[in-house]
């Protein structure tokens, strides 16, 4: 075999080893990409649940702005407030 063939074969083997090492052990290896994909799905799930929380809070805000009966219910149940002339009773179990 000639020296040039051996040189090119050696260079080819070194290139293959470098590529394989980058695919399996490098900064953007397959395992890290799999981990990142899993992290993305977890974060997307959190985003979806938080969007639902935001939506329900926005509905509550709109009800507080417009619905006086809803406001009265919240004031009575959460804060124990009454209107003038009403008597409040607290039931103890």
Secondary structure, DSSP 8 states (H G I E B T S, - for coil): --HHHHHHHHHHHHHHHHHHHHHHHSTT-HHHHHHHHHHHHHHHHHHHHHHHHHHHHHHHHHHHHH-HHHHHHHHHHHH----TT--------
